[in-house]
Amino acid sequence: MGDDVPMTTAAPEKKKEEEEENRESEMEEMMKNAVPIQRSLDLCLVLETPRGRGVFASCFISSGTILDTCPILLLQPGESIPGRTIWDYSYNWPTPNSPTPTQAIILGLGSMFNHSSSRQNVGWRRNVENQVVVYTALRDVRRGEELLISYGSRLTFRDVEEDERRKEESKEEEGDGGLGGLDVEGLF
Ligand SMILES: C[S@@+](CC[C@H](N)C(=O)[O-])C[C@H]1O[C@@H](n2cnc3c(N)ncnc32)[C@H](O)[C@@H]1O
């Protein structure tokens, strides 16, 4: 008994190492398909604006900054969702095997960008392969300015900018003047 060599811990240790190596190579494999996410920390959500909730610059943002990379929820062609509201948060999305585009719900902050016909300062681009939308500052943006995209010309709601324009026009006719933009710099 005294001369017996005790069982070493080498076998379980080796097994552990192998498992760790396997985990690492599985992870490496998985990371080959990773989509890089770029986003700015200089954004905030303002809850009550004439357009509802909106995304604003909490610091100066320089032209060309990637503001966010948002994943999407792709709907099936022809898929219908009861209720209208969700469609206000969807974009047309090309589908490889279908002649007609389907709809995609934009997840994250992407769904919070409001529309402007004349003062948009954010551009967006679909990355169809990775199923993300990338939002980029089109010009320098001041702290406190709202970040606005274009939804195109077929709006499903009454555009506050139109109302503002009409108000300004009637003011101009009365001898007042100037088109104002929403600016919440005082809030920060
Ligand atoms: C994608 S959501 C944007 C986030 C929305 N403001 C919220 O609070 O959830 C689109 C909706 O925002 C509102 N909206 C966006 N731009 C607008 C604008 N220029 N005038 C009025 N409402 C606007 C409309 O209600 C529209 O259906």
Ligand as a Chemical Component Dictionary entry (heavy atoms), coordinates in Angstrom:
data_LIG
# 
_chem_comp.id                   LIG 
_chem_comp.type                 NON-POLYMER 
_chem_comp.pdbx_formal_charge   0 
_chem_comp.three_letter_code    LIG 
# 
loop_
_chem_comp_atom.comp_id 
_chem_comp_atom.atom_id 
_chem_comp_atom.alt_atom_id 
_chem_comp_atom.type_symbol 
_chem_comp_atom.charge 
_chem_comp_atom.model_Cartn_x 
_chem_comp_atom.model_Cartn_y 
_chem_comp_atom.model_Cartn_z 
_chem_comp_atom.pdbx_ordinal 
LIG C1  C1  C 0  -40.622 55.795 -35.646 1  
LIG S1  S1  S 1  -41.693 56.634 -34.574 2  
LIG C2  C2  C 0  -40.625 57.838 -33.875 3  
LIG C3  C3  C 0  -40.700 57.836 -32.375 4  
LIG C4  C4  C 0  -41.991 58.412 -31.832 5  
LIG N1  N1  N 0  -41.898 59.863 -31.758 6  
LIG C5  C5  C 0  -42.308 57.827 -30.460 7  
LIG O1  O1  O 0  -42.505 58.568 -29.507 8  
LIG O2  O2  O -1 -42.418 56.603 -30.367 9  
LIG C6  C6  C 0  -42.681 57.479 -35.762 10 
LIG C7  C7  C 0  -43.782 58.307 -35.149 11 
LIG O3  O3  O 0  -43.261 59.512 -34.570 12 
LIG C8  C8  C 0  -44.095 60.621 -34.837 13 
LIG N2  N2  N 0  -43.368 61.584 -35.703 14 
LIG C9  C9  C 0  -42.153 61.432 -36.265 15 
LIG N3  N3  N 0  -41.821 62.514 -36.982 16 
LIG C10 C10 C 0  -42.839 63.376 -36.891 17 
LIG C11 C11 C 0  -43.098 64.666 -37.433 18 
LIG N4  N4  N 0  -42.245 65.307 -38.248 19 
LIG N5  N5  N 0  -44.305 65.237 -37.130 20 
LIG C12 C12 C 0  -45.188 64.629 -36.318 21 
LIG N6  N6  N 0  -45.002 63.420 -35.780 22 
LIG C13 C13 C 0  -43.838 62.786 -36.048 23 
LIG C14 C14 C 0  -45.304 60.053 -35.562 24 
LIG O4  O4  O 0  -46.278 59.761 -34.594 25 
LIG C15 C15 C 0  -44.776 58.784 -36.177 26 
LIG O5  O5  O 0  -45.798 57.837 -36.410 27 
# 
loop_
_chem_comp_bond.comp_id 
_chem_comp_bond.atom_id_1 
_chem_comp_bond.atom_id_2 
_chem_comp_bond.value_order 
_chem_comp_bond.pdbx_ordinal 
LIG C1  S1  SING 1  
LIG S1  C2  SING 2  
LIG S1  C6  SING 3  
LIG C2  C3  SING 4  
LIG C3  C4  SING 5  
LIG C4  N1  SING 6  
LIG C4  C5  SING 7  
LIG C5  O1  DOUB 8  
LIG C5  O2  SING 9  
LIG C6  C7  SING 10 
LIG C7  O3  SING 11 
LIG C7  C15 SING 12 
LIG O3  C8  SING 13 
LIG C8  N2  SING 14 
LIG C8  C14 SING 15 
LIG N2  C9  SING 16 
LIG N2  C13 SING 17 
LIG C9  N3  DOUB 18 
LIG N3  C10 SING 19 
LIG C10 C11 SING 20 
LIG C10 C13 DOUB 21 
LIG C11 N4  SING 22 
LIG C11 N5  DOUB 23 
LIG N5  C12 SING 24 
LIG C12 N6  DOUB 25 
LIG N6  C13 SING 26 
LIG C14 O4  SING 27 
LIG C14 C15 SING 28 
LIG C15 O5  SING 29 
# 
